[in-house]
Amino acid sequence: MMNIPLELAIDLIGAPTDIGAGSRGASMGPEALRVAGIQAALQGRGLNVSDLGNLAGPANPWLPPVNGYRHLSEVTAWNRTVHEAMFQSLSSGHLPILLGGDHCLGIGSISAVARHCRQSGKKLRVLWLDAHADFNTNALTPTGNVHGMPVAVLCGHGPAELTGIGGVVPAMAPSAIRQIGIRSVDEGEKRFVRQAGLEVFDMRYIDEMGMRHTMQTALAGMDDNTHLHVSFDVDFLDASIAPGVATAIKGGPTYREAQLCMEMIADTGRMGSLDVMELNPALDVRNGTAELALDLIESLFGKSTLMRQ
């Protein structure tokens, strides 16, 4: 059972932008999670939670791509701001939860976690819970939307403005990340994922092996000196239970599979930071996707049916 010390401070950091996405609405994600009651829910678990409010950045100009990137300067500005906020929280000994916002913000968030790990001498492990591999480049992308590129950027493939945000290029090695729930990968991206050697547990793997085996494998090899970062794109979930996302893909994890995934992460006791990304209340029904996301976040912090050893 996860044993999060009650004195651990949790920081909620809102990043209200859809700057890297192909449709509007993810900018409202942080407020939807607040309406769902994220601070009170975590405080109800006995945790010390501070809502630091929303970060500020440039507005979405809604322009076509230039050299394969949409809104590169604005994406860079948002990610630098996210990086500094996440790094400050980690440096204070806190557990930051980034409330997104689209998934391009994973560049700033995870580069901050990687920087923190370098300074503290910890090993980095990233769990990328997503329907998409997000391993596109400007040469591969069919859209130019940077929310399809963050994993590639973190592994050193992208413009210097983004790859250099954490001060070291690449911010992480492909061996640090485990991708879970993947079921939508662009054609050129598929080859690049294979070339890079990413460890991907796609939906076929989960169908064949089950979520329990998937998570045991994805979490293997961690020790007390491992910082576990979870980047939870809400479109990880099956579209039938989580309609409030811009890029809903059928055939994702069921509610129970997602709960098992989160509970097994909690059991490790090693999660040190979290992203909650791509929640789009403009496409939701009565904030139900936000409430489901909150239910799963609570499980990440140890909620379970019974007390377990």
C-alpha positions as CSV (number, residue, x, y, z in Angstrom):
1,M,0.0,0.0,0.0
2,M,1.3,3.4,-0.9
3,N,2.4,5.4,2.2
4,I,2.7,9.0,1.3
5,P,3.9,11.0,4.3
6,L,1.2,13.4,5.4
7,E,3.8,16.2,5.8
8,L,4.6,16.0,2.1
9,A,3.4,19.1,0.4
10,I,1.6,18.7,-2.9
11,D,1.5,21.7,-5.3
12,L,-1.3,22.1,-7.8
13,I,0.1,24.1,-10.8
14,G,-2.4,25.1,-13.5
15,A,-1.2,25.6,-17.1
16,P,-4.3,26.8,-19.0
17,T,-3.3,26.6,-22.6
18,D,-4.0,24.6,-25.8
19,I,-1.0,26.2,-27.6
20,G,0.3,22.8,-28.9
21,A,-3.0,21.2,-29.7
22,G,-5.1,21.0,-32.9
23,S,-8.3,22.1,-31.3
24,R,-9.4,24.5,-28.6
25,G,-10.5,23.7,-25.1
26,A,-7.6,22.1,-23.2
27,S,-6.9,25.5,-21.8
28,M,-10.0,25.0,-19.6
29,G,-8.7,21.7,-18.2
30,P,-7.2,23.1,-15.0
31,E,-10.5,24.7,-14.0
32,A,-12.5,21.6,-14.8
33,L,-10.3,19.6,-12.3
34,R,-10.8,22.3,-9.7
35,V,-14.5,22.2,-10.3
36,A,-14.3,18.4,-9.8
37,G,-12.8,19.1,-6.4
38,I,-9.2,18.0,-6.8
39,Q,-7.8,20.0,-3.8
40,A,-10.5,18.9,-1.4
41,A,-10.3,15.2,-2.6
42,L,-6.6,15.0,-1.9
43,Q,-6.9,16.9,1.4
44,G,-9.6,14.4,2.3
45,R,-6.9,11.7,2.0
46,G,-5.0,13.6,4.8
47,L,-2.5,15.2,2.3
48,N,-1.1,18.8,2.5
49,V,-2.3,20.4,-0.7
50,S,-1.7,23.9,-2.0
51,D,-3.2,25.3,-5.2
52,L,-0.6,27.7,-6.6
53,G,-3.1,29.0,-9.2
54,N,-2.5,29.2,-12.9
55,L,0.7,30.0,-14.8
56,A,0.5,32.8,-17.5
57,G,1.7,32.7,-21.0
58,P,1.0,33.9,-24.5
59,A,-2.5,33.5,-26.1
60,N,-3.1,30.9,-28.8
61,P,-2.7,32.7,-32.2
62,W,-4.3,29.8,-34.1
63,L,-1.8,30.0,-37.0
64,P,-0.7,27.4,-39.5
65,P,2.6,25.6,-39.1
66,V,6.0,27.2,-40.0
67,N,8.8,24.7,-40.8
68,G,6.7,21.9,-39.4
69,Y,5.9,23.6,-36.1
70,R,2.7,25.4,-35.0
71,H,3.2,28.3,-32.6
72,L,6.9,27.4,-31.8
73,S,7.7,30.6,-29.9
74,E,4.5,30.5,-27.9
75,V,5.0,26.8,-27.1
76,T,8.6,27.6,-26.0
77,A,7.4,30.4,-23.7
78,W,4.8,28.2,-22.0
79,N,7.2,25.3,-21.6
80,R,9.9,27.5,-20.0
81,T,7.3,28.8,-17.6
82,V,6.1,25.3,-16.7
83,H,9.7,24.1,-16.4
84,E,10.6,26.8,-13.8
85,A,7.4,26.2,-11.8
86,M,7.8,22.5,-11.7
87,F,11.5,22.7,-10.8
88,Q,10.9,25.2,-8.0
89,S,8.3,22.9,-6.5
90,L,10.6,19.9,-6.7
91,S,13.5,21.9,-5.3
92,S,11.3,22.7,-2.3
93,G,10.8,19.0,-1.6
94,H,7.2,19.1,-2.8
95,L,5.3,16.9,-5.2
96,P,4.0,19.0,-8.1
97,I,0.9,18.1,-10.0
98,L,0.7,19.9,-13.4
99,L,-2.9,20.6,-14.4
100,G,-2.9,20.9,-18.2
101,G,-3.3,22.1,-20.7
102,D,-2.2,20.1,-23.8
103,H,0.5,17.5,-23.7
104,C,3.2,19.7,-25.3
105,L,3.6,21.0,-21.7
106,G,5.2,17.6,-20.9
107,I,8.4,19.1,-22.4
108,G,8.7,21.7,-19.7
109,S,7.4,19.4,-16.9
110,I,9.6,16.4,-17.6
111,S,12.7,18.4,-18.4
112,A,12.3,20.0,-14.9
113,V,12.0,16.5,-13.3
114,A,15.1,15.3,-15.2
115,R,17.0,18.4,-14.1
116,H,15.9,17.7,-10.5
117,C,17.0,14.1,-10.8
118,R,20.5,15.2,-12.1
119,Q,20.9,17.6,-9.2
120,S,19.7,15.1,-6.5
121,G,21.4,12.1,-7.9
122,K,18.2,10.2,-8.5
123,K,17.3,7.9,-11.4
124,L,14.4,9.0,-13.6
125,R,11.5,6.8,-14.6
126,V,8.7,8.2,-16.7
127,L,5.3,6.5,-17.2
128,W,3.6,8.0,-20.3
129,L,-0.1,7.0,-20.1
130,D,-1.5,8.0,-23.5
131,A,-3.2,6.8,-26.6
132,H,-0.4,8.4,-28.7
133,A,3.4,7.9,-28.7
134,D,3.9,11.7,-29.2
135,F,7.2,10.9,-31.0
136,N,6.8,13.1,-34.1
137,T,9.2,15.6,-35.5
138,N,8.7,18.5,-37.8
139,A,9.6,16.2,-40.7
140,L,7.2,13.4,-39.6
141,T,4.2,15.3,-38.3
142,P,1.1,15.5,-40.4
143,T,-0.2,18.5,-38.5
144,G,2.6,20.5,-37.0
145,N,0.9,20.4,-33.6
146,V,3.6,20.2,-30.9
147,H,1.5,18.1,-28.6
148,G,2.4,15.2,-30.9
149,M,6.1,15.8,-30.3
150,P,7.0,16.0,-26.6
151,V,8.6,12.6,-26.1
152,A,10.8,13.1,-29.2
153,V,11.8,16.6,-27.9
154,L,12.7,15.2,-24.5
155,C,14.8,12.5,-26.2
156,G,16.7,15.3,-28.0
157,H,14.8,15.4,-31.4
158,G,13.5,18.8,-32.1
159,P,14.3,22.5,-32.2
160,A,17.0,23.8,-29.9
161,E,14.4,26.2,-28.3
162,L,12.6,23.2,-26.9
163,T,15.3,20.5,-26.5
164,G,17.5,22.8,-24.5
165,I,14.9,24.0,-21.9
166,G,16.3,21.7,-19.1
167,G,19.9,22.7,-19.8
168,V,21.1,19.3,-21.0
169,V,20.3,17.7,-24.3
170,P,18.7,15.2,-24.4
171,A,16.7,15.8,-21.2
172,M,16.3,12.0,-20.9
173,A,17.3,8.8,-22.6
174,P,14.6,6.7,-24.3
175,S,15.4,4.0,-21.8
176,A,13.9,6.2,-19.0
177,I,10.4,6.1,-20.4
178,R,7.7,3.5,-20.5
179,Q,4.6,4.2,-22.7
180,I,1.3,2.5,-21.8
181,G,-2.0,2.4,-23.6
182,I,-0.7,3.4,-27.0
183,R,-3.0,2.8,-30.0
184,S,-2.6,5.7,-32.4
185,V,0.8,6.2,-34.0
186,D,1.5,8.0,-37.3
187,E,3.2,6.0,-40.1
188,G,6.6,7.8,-40.1
189,E,6.4,7.9,-36.3
190,K,6.2,4.1,-36.0
191,R,9.6,3.7,-37.7
192,F,11.1,6.4,-35.5
193,V,9.7,4.8,-32.3
194,R,11.4,1.5,-33.3
195,Q,14.7,3.2,-34.3
196,A,14.8,5.0,-30.9
197,G,14.1,1.8,-28.9
198,L,11.2,3.2,-26.9
199,E,9.6,0.7,-24.6
200,V,6.0,0.8,-25.7
201,F,3.2,-1.3,-24.1
202,D,0.5,-0.8,-26.7
203,M,-3.1,-1.9,-26.4
204,R,-2.4,-5.2,-28.2
205,Y,0.3,-6.0,-25.5
206,I,-2.2,-5.1,-22.8
207,D,-4.9,-7.2,-24.5
208,E,-2.6,-10.2,-24.7
209,M,-0.7,-9.9,-21.4
210,G,-3.2,-8.0,-19.1
211,M,-2.7,-4.8,-17.3
212,R,-1.2,-6.5,-14.2
213,H,1.7,-8.0,-16.2
214,T,2.1,-4.7,-18.2
215,M,2.5,-2.6,-15.0
216,Q,4.8,-5.1,-13.3
217,T,7.1,-4.9,-16.4
218,A,6.8,-1.2,-16.8
219,L,7.6,-0.6,-13.1
220,A,10.4,-3.2,-12.9
221,G,13.9,-2.1,-11.9
222,M,13.0,0.8,-9.8
223,D,14.6,1.2,-6.3
224,D,14.5,3.7,-3.4
225,N,16.7,6.1,-5.5
226,T,14.2,6.3,-8.4
227,H,12.0,9.3,-9.0
228,L,8.8,8.2,-10.8
229,H,7.1,10.8,-12.9
230,V,3.6,10.0,-14.3
231,S,2.4,11.8,-17.3
232,F,-1.3,11.1,-17.6
233,D,-3.0,12.1,-20.8
234,V,-6.7,11.7,-20.3
235,D,-7.1,10.2,-23.8
236,F,-5.2,7.2,-22.4
237,L,-8.7,6.1,-21.3
238,D,-11.2,4.5,-23.7
239,A,-13.2,7.1,-25.5
240,S,-16.5,5.6,-24.3
241,I,-15.7,6.5,-20.7
242,A,-13.7,9.7,-21.3
243,P,-15.3,11.8,-24.0
244,G,-13.8,15.1,-22.8
245,V,-10.6,15.0,-24.8
246,A,-9.8,16.4,-28.3
247,T,-8.2,13.2,-29.7
248,A,-10.4,10.4,-28.3
249,I,-9.4,7.0,-29.6
250,K,-11.5,3.9,-29.2
251,G,-10.1,0.7,-27.7
252,G,-8.3,2.2,-24.7
253,P,-8.1,0.8,-21.1
254,T,-11.4,0.2,-19.4
255,Y,-12.2,1.9,-16.1
256,R,-11.1,-1.2,-14.1
257,E,-7.8,-1.5,-16.1
258,A,-7.1,2.1,-15.5
259,Q,-7.8,1.7,-11.8
260,L,-5.4,-1.2,-11.6
261,C,-2.8,0.8,-13.5
262,M,-3.0,3.7,-11.0
263,E,-3.2,1.5,-7.9
264,M,-0.1,-0.4,-8.9
265,I,1.8,2.9,-9.4
266,A,0.6,3.9,-5.9
267,D,1.8,0.6,-4.5
268,T,5.4,1.5,-5.5
269,G,5.4,4.6,-3.2
270,R,7.8,6.3,-5.6
271,M,5.7,8.7,-7.6
272,G,7.3,12.1,-7.1
273,S,5.5,14.2,-9.7
274,L,2.4,14.1,-12.0
275,D,1.0,15.6,-15.2
276,V,-2.7,15.5,-15.9
277,M,-3.1,16.6,-19.6
278,E,-5.5,17.1,-22.5
279,L,-8.7,17.3,-20.5
280,N,-11.1,19.3,-22.7
281,P,-14.3,20.3,-20.9
282,A,-15.7,21.8,-24.1
283,L,-16.1,18.2,-25.4
284,D,-17.1,16.7,-22.1
285,V,-20.5,15.8,-20.7
286,R,-21.4,17.4,-17.3
287,N,-17.7,17.4,-16.3
288,G,-17.8,13.6,-16.2
289,T,-14.3,13.1,-17.7
290,A,-12.8,15.5,-15.1
291,E,-14.5,13.6,-12.3
292,L,-13.2,10.3,-13.7
293,A,-9.7,11.7,-14.0
294,L,-9.9,12.8,-10.4
295,D,-11.1,9.4,-9.3
296,L,-8.0,7.9,-10.9
297,I,-5.7,10.6,-9.4
298,E,-7.0,9.7,-6.0
299,S,-6.0,6.1,-6.7
300,L,-2.5,7.3,-7.6
301,F,-2.4,8.6,-4.0
302,G,-3.5,5.4,-2.4
303,K,-7.3,5.2,-2.6
304,S,-8.3,1.5,-2.7
305,T,-11.3,-0.6,-1.8
306,L,-9.5,-2.4,1.1
307,M,-6.3,-1.7,3.1
308,R,-3.6,-3.7,1.3
309,Q,-0.2,-4.8,2.4
